[in-house]
């Protein structure tokens, strides 16, 4: 019985490590000048709470976003939309709109976050809550 608990603990620690690695890489890319595009203000706030300090752009309109990048020379952007169907739909629209304007539209972080859906996580605005969900504080059995 105890071995099962230990195995579950190791799995949670590995999952937390995976999440923190993802956040660290996102932070590093952001600080090196890669803009991160999110759906809304609360999404941006969640990333800030995790320490992401670079440019985070909330979508107001897809056309406006395209115009913004037409005026700038940007090699790469990261799309970080919600993990539900609507987020996927928005991501595809934004990606299509930015193709030819931005060198690379990166959706790899979004794909990596799919692994956390089994924790009930689908909204970027709740991203900062994942560590607590993985390793809750309090008495352990």
C-alpha positions as CSV (number, residue, x, y, z in Angstrom):
1,X,0.0,0.0,0.0
2,X,2.8,2.4,1.0
3,X,4.6,1.7,-2.3
4,X,1.5,2.9,-4.3
5,X,1.6,6.1,-2.3
6,X,5.3,6.5,-3.1
7,X,4.8,5.8,-6.7
8,X,2.0,8.4,-6.9
9,X,4.2,11.0,-5.1
10,X,7.0,10.4,-7.6
11,X,4.5,10.8,-10.5
12,X,3.3,14.1,-9.0
13,X,6.9,15.4,-8.5
14,X,7.7,14.4,-12.1
15,X,4.6,16.2,-13.3
16,X,5.5,19.3,-11.3
17,X,9.0,19.2,-12.6
18,X,7.7,19.0,-16.2
19,X,5.4,22.0,-15.5
20,X,8.2,24.1,-13.9
21,X,10.5,23.3,-16.9
22,X,7.8,24.5,-19.3
23,X,7.3,27.7,-17.3
24,X,11.1,28.3,-17.1
25,X,11.5,27.9,-20.8
26,X,8.5,30.1,-21.5
27,X,10.0,32.8,-19.2
28,X,13.4,32.5,-20.8
29,X,12.0,32.9,-24.4
30,X,9.8,35.8,-23.3
31,X,12.7,37.6,-21.7
32,X,14.8,37.0,-24.9
33,X,12.1,39.0,-26.8
34,X,9.6,36.4,-28.1
35,X,6.1,37.8,-27.6
36,X,3.5,35.6,-26.0
37,X,0.0,35.9,-27.3
38,X,-2.9,35.0,-25.0
39,X,-6.7,35.4,-25.2
40,X,-7.3,37.9,-22.4
41,X,-6.1,40.0,-19.6
42,X,-6.5,37.3,-16.9
43,X,-4.4,34.9,-19.0
44,X,-1.6,37.5,-19.0
45,X,-2.0,38.0,-15.2
46,X,-1.6,34.3,-14.6
47,X,1.6,34.2,-16.6
48,X,2.9,37.2,-14.6
49,X,2.2,35.4,-11.4
50,X,4.4,32.6,-12.6
51,X,7.2,35.0,-13.3
52,X,6.9,35.5,-17.0
53,X,8.2,39.0,-17.5
54,X,8.5,39.6,-21.2
55,X,5.9,40.9,-23.7
56,X,2.5,39.3,-23.3
57,X,-0.1,40.5,-25.8
58,X,-3.9,39.9,-25.1
59,X,-5.9,39.5,-28.3
60,X,-8.4,42.3,-28.8
61,X,-9.0,41.5,-32.4
62,X,-7.3,39.2,-34.8
63,X,-7.1,41.9,-37.5
64,X,-5.6,44.3,-35.0
65,X,-3.1,41.7,-33.9
66,X,-2.0,41.2,-37.5
67,X,-1.6,44.9,-38.0
68,X,0.5,45.2,-34.9
69,X,2.9,42.6,-36.3
70,X,2.9,44.0,-39.8
71,X,4.5,47.1,-38.3
72,X,7.1,45.2,-36.4
73,X,9.9,42.8,-37.5
74,X,9.2,39.8,-35.3
75,X,10.8,36.4,-36.1
76,X,8.7,34.4,-33.7
77,X,5.7,34.5,-31.4
78,X,4.3,32.0,-29.0
79,X,0.5,31.3,-29.0
80,X,-0.9,30.3,-25.6
81,X,-4.7,29.9,-25.9
82,X,-7.0,28.0,-23.7
83,X,-7.0,24.2,-24.0
84,X,-10.7,23.8,-24.8
85,X,-12.3,23.7,-28.3
86,X,-12.8,27.5,-28.4
87,X,-9.2,28.1,-27.5
88,X,-8.1,25.7,-30.2
89,X,-10.4,27.5,-32.7
90,X,-8.9,30.9,-31.8
91,X,-5.4,29.6,-32.0
92,X,-5.9,28.3,-35.5
93,X,-7.4,31.6,-36.6
94,X,-4.5,33.6,-35.1
95,X,-1.9,31.3,-36.5
96,X,-3.4,31.5,-40.0
97,X,-3.7,35.3,-39.7
98,X,0.0,35.7,-38.6
99,X,1.5,33.3,-41.2
100,X,3.5,35.4,-43.6
101,X,3.7,38.3,-41.2
102,X,5.7,36.6,-38.4
103,X,8.5,34.2,-39.2
104,X,7.4,31.4,-36.9
105,X,4.1,30.9,-34.9
106,X,5.0,28.5,-32.1
107,X,2.2,26.4,-30.6
108,X,4.5,23.9,-28.9
109,X,3.8,25.2,-25.4
110,X,0.1,24.9,-26.0
111,X,0.6,21.3,-27.0
112,X,2.8,20.6,-24.0
113,X,0.2,22.0,-21.7
114,X,-2.3,19.4,-23.0
115,X,-0.7,17.0,-20.5
116,X,-2.3,19.0,-17.6
117,X,-5.9,18.7,-18.8
118,X,-6.3,15.6,-16.8
119,X,-5.9,17.8,-13.7
120,X,-9.0,19.7,-14.8
121,X,-6.9,22.5,-16.2
122,X,-8.2,24.0,-19.5
123,X,-7.9,27.8,-18.9
124,X,-4.6,29.8,-19.2
125,X,-6.0,32.2,-16.6
126,X,-5.6,29.3,-14.0
127,X,-2.1,28.3,-15.1
128,X,-0.6,29.7,-11.9
129,X,-2.7,27.2,-9.9
130,X,-1.2,24.1,-11.4
131,X,1.6,23.6,-8.9
132,X,-0.9,23.7,-6.0
133,X,-3.1,21.2,-7.9
134,X,-0.2,18.8,-8.4
135,X,1.3,19.0,-4.9
136,X,-1.4,20.4,-2.5
137,X,-0.2,21.7,0.9
138,X,-1.5,20.1,4.0
139,X,-1.2,16.8,5.8
140,X,-0.2,13.9,3.6
141,X,-1.4,10.3,4.2
